Amino acid sequence: MNKLHFILLFLCSLVIWTTGNGLLPLLPVYAKSLGANDFMVGAYLAFSYLCLAVGGVSSSYFVGQQVSRKRLIIYAGLTCLPLTWAVGYADSIELLIPFTSLLWFFGGVAFSALNTLASELTAPSSRGAFFSLFAMASPLGAIIGGLISGPVVDQWGYQALFNLMTLVTLLWPLSIFLLDIPPSSILSNHQINRHIAHREQRLPISSNIKWLLLASLAAFSANFMGTLGISLNMDKLGFSATDITSTAVVGGLISIPFIYGIGRLSDLFGRKTCWLVCCVSGLIALYLLPSAVSLWNYWWVALLLRVFSTGNRGISNAWVVDLSNGLNVPKLIALAG
């Protein structure tokens, strides 16, 4: 993969993560301001994440309908522009749920297609390093989004925040539109589909991939509960929007060197060992969360959760490609990451 390809793909991923991580810490607080209780907030975010997963799996269907991954990412980005704006103008939880769910669905479509496109342009020997470097878009997005979203909400409110995020989202389809992939560097869409269909007839999903998908589901479920717990607990303790989003900033900032390092180590010492190291970080975070009372307590929990989630994502994406052996990589990457 040449540098320009990486920059444009990374920029697209960074925009997605900036809007996602910039909004996520405040969505539970936003939902509560519209009348939702804690149970409704949890159900609302859980359904949104379900739509994210469904969107990720659906991307392979759209590709099967002769829509190239590049065009699919662009179309999803253009669709997310009005949806992002609409979330900020929802005046009830009944409107917030469908707007957010659709936004997350198309985000999942684009993110899965983006990861798959990146995997096809990356040599197998450097997948761990590449995907971990690529995964740095998540903490960087948390830093940028956290620095923007909290102060904007405290100063001007949620509508101003979503107006700004709509403008940021414009960079998503623009970056991919500028991506010029020579035909010689990647198989054509038709060839890919024929190859996948032929291999899937002969190769069932291995038990290793099934266990990895199950483990990833458990890991990200735990991360979801931890992230939701931080926002709800801090809101109950009276922290401002800036304080709540500062957890995303601190977690993203400090976890960056670890994330790239763990990816490099996974190339050398194996995916499993490094994946388990990330899981230990998550266990410590969930253990510390109930006793957190001060801002720095929540910073520590957020840091450990960021190492847990982003380290896992980078390793899992590389690991599932290693194990795929010609299976439907878009679906597997979507489910693992």
Secondary structure, DSSP 8 states (H G I E B T S, - for coil): --HHHHHHHHHHHHHHHHHHHHHGGGHHHHHHHTT--HHHHHHHHHHHHHHHHHHHHHHHHHHHTT--HHHHHHHHHHHHHHHHHHHHT--SHHHHHHHHHHHHHHHHHHHHHHHHHHHHTS-GGGHHHHHHHHHTHHHHHHHHHHHHHHHHHHHH-HHHHHHHHHHHHTHHHHHHHT----GGGS--HHHHHHHHHHHHHH----HHHHHHHHHHHHHHHHHHHHHHHHHHHHHHTT--HHHHHHHHHHHHHHHHHHHHHHHHHHHHH-HHHHHHHHHHHHHHHHHHGGG--SHHHHHHHHHHHHHHHHHHHHHHHHHHHHHHTTS-HHHHHHHH-
